[in-house]
Structures are given as C-alpha cells and as structure tokens.
Amino acid sequence: MDATLGMAKTTETAGAPLIQSEINHATPVRARDVVVHYGTKQALFGVSIDIPERSVTAFIGPSGCGKSTFLRCINRMNDTIVGCKVTGKIELEGADIYDPSLDVVELRARVGMVFQKPNPFPKSIYDNVAYGPKIHGLAQSKSALDEIVHSSLRKAGLWNEVKDRLNEPGTGLSGGQQQRLCIARAIAVGPEVILMDEPCSALDPIATAIVEELIDELRENYTIVIVTHSMQQAARVSQKTAFFHLGKLIEEGKTEDIFTNPKHKQTQDYITGRIG
C-alpha cells in the first residue's frame, strides 16, 4: 500500500489521533487493483471502484464471489484473519487506509460496520450506544453522552420504542430492533461511511422493510455500502450496484442501468437467474 496520507490532518480526541481530510471528495472511498489472498487461495482479483458519497452502493453476486471480502477491506476487518493478505490501494477521503501510520481503531470509527446477524453487547440499550463515544472520548460530560445516545437512537428510528427502557439489556430487543440498535451504535461515533453486510438476512419481512426505510433515510448523511443476496433489496435501496463473480468485479454502475440494461453477459445471467 502507498504510505502517503496526502493532505490529511490530525485532530486529537481524548489523546487518540483521528485522521481527517481537508479535501471534500465526491467519492470518499476509492479502491484500485485490490487483491486479497487467504493463504494460497486468491479471493479477489484486481478490484477497482469508486464509492459515491451520501448514497447507497450495493454489492451483489453469488455466495463466495468476494463481495463481503471486499467490504471488509474498506475498514480493514480482514486484518483479524490469519493468513489474509491485501494488496492494491484503498483511500478514504484521499488517505491510504493501509498506511502503516494510520490508527486502525480510528479508521473503524470513521467506517462503521453492521453485521449480518445483530450483535448487541451484553449491556443495557444505553451502554450499547454509549460504548463507542466513551472509548473515543467524544463526550466530555454525562449530558453530552446522553445527547449522543438519544440522537443516535433517533437517527436509527429506535428512540420511541426504547426511550422508557434504556437500562434494559439490548439483547432483550426483537431481532429487527437489535439490528437498529447496532446501527445506532455505529452512528454514535460519527462515521462517514457505514458498511452493512447482509443486514436484513436474519430479519422477518416487516423488520426488513423498517431497516430498508432507515437505510434510505441514513443516506442523506452517510455513505453506505451494503452487501445483499437479494437483488430486489439492491434495487429498492441502492443508487449504485456492483456485481461480483468468482472474485472479480464484473460490472458496476447506476442501479437502474445494471438491472435494466447490463453491459456484461455474466451480469445478465445472474440477474435472470441463469447463474447464482
């Protein structure tokens, strides 16, 4: 990875460096020639894509095609996998996220993650949302922390359902509520990008509809990337779609164009059910 941070600047948050860019990029995430190996197995082959700001980009493709692997590259979650090697370049607001000097903890605050299965901490609803701001020193007082928690729960569309039970365990919520709690937890640290790895696959249709509506609202303020096996979901929530197959990015473009007029036969075959 290129070890340059461009025009990035550093601000201090409770002693921890937070890398911020002075440049406002219309495409905050840029990937070029990203290759991933798990040991001797190559999982991604030269993926290059720009992720536009304040919109939803959907990654679609068959199981095992590399879409989740690439998603995890964007906040370096693959670092936790023994034997995983990533080459190429991924930039966030012009800064190389694989620069050895970059603080990975701060990167993951700027690039939040919502997983396939809701994973609230074994803590109260309040403490689930407050955890990140406490760790990153984002609140200097109890009242400031309260406001972050309340604001995050409101943005996640959960406040009215839990405002009278903030001290109850987050694990006691329904599946859909737990997923929105995890979204609130991600929002609480003020990310620029939110990654969602099949966030509705464990939810019922009603909860899925609520989360999809939330995603549409969140894109007004956040850059969102979602991995989904549901082409219908991709069509409903995204403005840009990228189709992966066998570790390669086959095609990417406006969602409407991908689904109505794909340029590649592989994309057409996947959309029409010939491969999958």
C-alpha positions as CSV (number, residue, x, y, z in Angstrom):
1,M,0.0,0.0,0.0
2,D,1.1,3.6,-0.7
3,A,2.4,5.1,2.5
4,T,1.2,8.6,2.0
5,L,-1.6,10.5,3.7
6,G,-1.9,13.3,1.2
7,M,-3.4,16.4,2.7
8,A,-4.8,14.6,5.7
9,K,-4.8,16.4,9.0
10,T,-4.9,15.1,12.6
11,T,-7.2,16.2,15.4
12,E,-6.9,14.9,19.0
13,T,-9.8,13.1,20.6
14,A,-9.0,12.1,24.2
15,G,-5.4,11.6,23.1
16,A,-6.2,9.4,20.1
17,P,-5.3,10.6,16.6
18,L,-8.2,11.0,14.3
19,I,-7.2,11.3,10.6
20,Q,-9.4,13.7,8.8
21,S,-9.1,15.0,5.2
22,E,-9.1,18.7,4.3
23,I,-10.5,17.7,0.8
24,N,-14.2,17.1,0.3
25,H,-14.3,14.1,-2.1
26,A,-17.5,13.3,-4.0
27,T,-16.2,9.8,-3.9
28,P,-14.9,9.3,-0.4
29,V,-13.9,5.7,-0.9
30,R,-11.6,4.8,-3.9
31,A,-10.2,1.3,-4.5
32,R,-7.7,0.5,-7.1
33,D,-6.4,-3.0,-8.1
34,V,-7.3,-4.6,-4.7
35,V,-6.2,-8.2,-4.5
36,V,-6.9,-10.5,-1.5
37,H,-5.3,-13.8,-0.6
38,Y,-6.4,-16.1,2.2
39,G,-3.2,-18.1,2.4
40,T,-2.6,-19.6,-1.0
41,K,-6.2,-19.0,-2.2
42,Q,-6.9,-15.8,-4.1
43,A,-10.3,-14.4,-3.2
44,L,-10.2,-11.0,-5.0
45,F,-8.7,-10.2,-8.4
46,G,-7.8,-6.5,-9.0
47,V,-11.0,-4.8,-7.8
48,S,-11.2,-1.1,-8.6
49,I,-14.3,1.0,-7.8
50,D,-15.3,4.5,-6.5
51,I,-18.0,4.7,-3.8
52,P,-20.0,7.9,-4.1
53,E,-20.8,10.0,-1.0
54,R,-24.2,10.2,0.6
55,S,-25.7,7.3,-1.4
56,V,-26.2,3.6,-1.1
57,T,-23.9,1.3,-3.1
58,A,-25.0,-2.4,-3.3
59,F,-22.6,-5.3,-3.8
60,I,-24.4,-8.3,-5.4
61,G,-23.3,-11.7,-6.6
62,P,-23.4,-15.4,-5.8
63,S,-22.2,-16.8,-2.4
64,G,-18.4,-16.8,-2.2
65,C,-17.9,-14.3,-5.0
66,G,-15.8,-11.9,-2.9
67,K,-18.3,-9.1,-2.2
68,S,-18.1,-9.5,1.7
69,T,-14.3,-9.9,1.4
70,F,-14.1,-6.6,-0.4
71,L,-16.5,-4.9,2.0
72,R,-14.3,-5.9,5.0
73,C,-11.3,-4.5,3.2
74,I,-12.8,-1.0,3.5
75,N,-12.4,-0.9,7.3
76,R,-9.6,-3.5,7.5
77,M,-11.7,-6.1,9.2
78,N,-9.7,-8.7,7.2
79,D,-6.7,-7.7,9.4
80,T,-8.1,-10.0,12.0
81,I,-8.0,-13.1,9.7
82,V,-4.8,-15.1,10.0
83,G,-3.1,-15.5,6.6
84,C,-5.1,-12.8,4.9
85,K,-3.0,-10.5,2.6
86,V,-4.4,-7.4,0.9
87,T,-2.6,-5.6,-1.8
88,G,-3.6,-2.7,-4.0
89,K,-4.9,0.6,-2.7
90,I,-8.0,1.8,-0.8
91,E,-8.4,5.5,0.0
92,L,-10.7,7.2,2.4
93,E,-11.0,10.9,1.7
94,G,-7.7,10.7,-0.2
95,A,-5.8,8.9,2.7
96,D,-4.4,5.4,2.1
97,I,-6.2,3.3,4.8
98,Y,-3.3,0.7,4.7
99,D,-0.7,3.3,5.6
100,P,1.3,1.8,8.5
101,S,0.9,5.1,10.4
102,L,-2.9,5.1,10.3
103,D,-4.7,4.3,13.5
104,V,-7.0,1.3,12.7
105,V,-9.2,1.9,15.7
106,E,-9.9,5.4,14.4
107,L,-10.4,4.1,10.9
108,R,-13.2,1.8,12.1
109,A,-14.8,4.7,13.9
110,R,-14.9,6.6,10.6
111,V,-16.0,3.5,8.7
112,G,-18.7,1.8,10.8
113,M,-19.8,-1.9,10.3
114,V,-23.2,-3.5,10.7
115,F,-23.0,-7.3,10.5
116,Q,-25.3,-10.0,9.1
117,K,-26.6,-11.1,12.5
118,P,-27.5,-8.5,15.1
119,N,-24.7,-8.5,17.7
120,P,-25.6,-6.1,20.6
121,F,-23.2,-6.1,23.5
122,P,-24.4,-7.8,26.7
123,K,-25.1,-4.4,28.1
124,S,-28.0,-2.1,28.5
125,I,-29.5,-0.3,25.5
126,Y,-27.9,2.9,26.7
127,D,-24.5,1.4,27.2
128,N,-24.5,-0.3,23.8
129,V,-24.8,3.1,22.1
130,A,-22.6,4.9,24.6
131,Y,-19.7,2.4,24.4
132,G,-18.0,3.9,21.3
133,P,-18.3,7.6,22.3
134,K,-16.8,6.6,25.7
135,I,-13.9,4.8,24.1
136,H,-13.2,7.6,21.7
137,G,-13.7,10.4,24.2
138,L,-16.4,12.0,22.2
139,A,-18.4,13.3,25.2
140,Q,-16.9,15.4,28.0
141,S,-19.9,15.2,30.3
142,K,-22.8,12.9,31.1
143,S,-25.3,15.3,29.5
144,A,-23.2,15.3,26.3
145,L,-23.1,11.5,26.3
146,D,-26.9,11.4,26.9
147,E,-27.4,13.6,23.8
148,I,-25.2,11.4,21.6
149,V,-27.1,8.3,22.8
150,H,-30.5,9.9,22.3
151,S,-29.6,11.4,18.9
152,S,-28.2,8.1,17.6
153,L,-31.3,6.1,18.7
154,R,-33.5,8.7,17.0
155,K,-31.4,8.5,13.7
156,A,-31.8,4.7,13.9
157,G,-35.5,5.0,14.3
158,L,-35.5,3.3,17.6
159,W,-35.9,6.1,20.2
160,N,-39.7,6.0,20.5
161,E,-39.6,2.2,21.1
162,V,-36.9,2.2,23.8
163,K,-36.9,5.6,25.5
164,D,-38.5,4.2,28.6
165,R,-36.3,1.1,28.8
166,L,-32.8,2.4,28.2
167,N,-31.4,0.5,31.2
168,E,-32.8,-2.8,30.0
169,P,-30.5,-5.3,28.1
170,G,-30.1,-4.7,24.4
171,T,-30.2,-8.5,23.9
172,G,-33.9,-8.4,25.1
173,L,-35.0,-6.5,22.0
174,S,-36.5,-8.2,18.9
175,G,-34.2,-9.1,16.0
176,G,-35.2,-6.0,14.0
177,Q,-34.8,-3.7,17.0
178,Q,-31.4,-5.3,17.8
179,Q,-30.2,-4.6,14.3
180,R,-31.3,-0.9,14.6
181,L,-29.5,-0.8,17.9
182,C,-26.4,-1.9,16.2
183,I,-26.9,0.8,13.5
184,A,-27.3,3.3,16.4
185,R,-24.1,2.0,17.9
186,A,-22.3,2.6,14.6
187,I,-23.7,6.1,14.1
188,A,-22.8,7.1,17.7
189,V,-19.1,7.6,16.9
190,G,-19.9,9.9,13.9
191,P,-18.8,7.7,11.0
192,E,-18.5,9.0,7.4
193,V,-19.1,5.5,5.9
194,I,-21.4,2.7,7.1
195,L,-20.8,-0.8,5.8
196,M,-23.6,-3.3,6.0
197,D,-23.0,-7.0,5.4
198,E,-26.4,-8.5,4.6
199,P,-28.1,-6.6,7.4
200,C,-31.5,-8.0,6.8
201,S,-30.8,-11.6,6.1
202,A,-31.7,-12.7,9.7
203,L,-34.8,-10.5,9.8
204,D,-38.5,-11.1,9.0
205,P,-40.1,-9.1,6.2
206,I,-41.6,-6.4,8.4
207,A,-38.3,-5.8,10.2
208,T,-36.5,-5.8,6.8
209,A,-38.9,-3.1,5.5
210,I,-38.2,-1.0,8.5
211,V,-34.4,-1.3,8.1
212,E,-34.6,-0.6,4.4
213,E,-36.6,2.6,5.1
214,L,-33.9,3.5,7.6
215,I,-31.1,2.9,5.1
216,D,-32.9,5.3,2.7
217,E,-33.1,8.0,5.4
218,L,-29.5,7.5,6.5
219,R,-28.0,8.0,3.0
220,E,-28.9,11.7,3.4
221,N,-26.0,12.0,5.8
222,Y,-23.8,8.9,5.3
223,T,-22.1,7.0,2.6
224,I,-23.5,3.5,2.8
225,V,-22.2,0.2,1.2
226,I,-24.5,-2.8,1.5
227,V,-23.8,-6.5,0.6
228,T,-27.0,-8.3,-0.2
229,H,-28.1,-11.6,-1.8
230,S,-31.4,-10.0,-2.6
231,M,-31.5,-8.3,-6.0
232,Q,-34.9,-6.9,-5.1
233,Q,-33.4,-5.3,-2.0
234,A,-30.5,-3.9,-4.0
235,A,-33.0,-2.4,-6.5
236,R,-35.0,-0.9,-3.7
237,V,-32.3,0.7,-1.5
238,S,-29.3,1.5,-3.7
239,Q,-28.3,4.1,-6.3
240,K,-25.2,2.3,-7.4
241,T,-24.7,-1.5,-7.8
242,A,-21.6,-3.6,-8.3
243,F,-21.8,-7.2,-9.5
244,F,-19.1,-9.6,-8.3
245,H,-18.4,-13.1,-9.6
246,L,-15.6,-15.5,-8.8
247,G,-13.6,-12.8,-7.0
248,K,-13.8,-10.3,-9.8
249,L,-15.8,-7.1,-10.1
250,I,-17.7,-7.8,-13.4
251,E,-19.7,-4.6,-13.7
252,E,-20.7,-1.5,-11.7
253,G,-22.9,1.5,-12.4
254,K,-26.2,3.1,-11.7
255,T,-28.6,0.5,-10.1
256,E,-31.3,1.1,-12.7
257,D,-28.8,0.5,-15.6
258,I,-27.4,-2.6,-14.0
259,F,-30.9,-4.2,-13.6
260,T,-32.4,-3.0,-16.9
261,N,-29.5,-2.8,-19.3
262,P,-26.4,-4.6,-18.1
263,K,-23.4,-4.5,-20.3
264,H,-21.9,-7.9,-19.5
265,K,-23.5,-11.3,-20.2
266,Q,-22.5,-12.6,-16.7
267,T,-24.4,-9.8,-15.1
268,Q,-27.4,-10.5,-17.3
269,D,-27.2,-14.2,-16.5
270,Y,-27.1,-13.5,-12.7
271,I,-30.0,-11.1,-12.8
272,T,-32.1,-13.5,-14.8
273,G,-31.2,-16.5,-12.6
274,R,-29.1,-18.4,-15.0
275,I,-26.2,-18.3,-12.6
276,G,-26.3,-17.9,-8.8
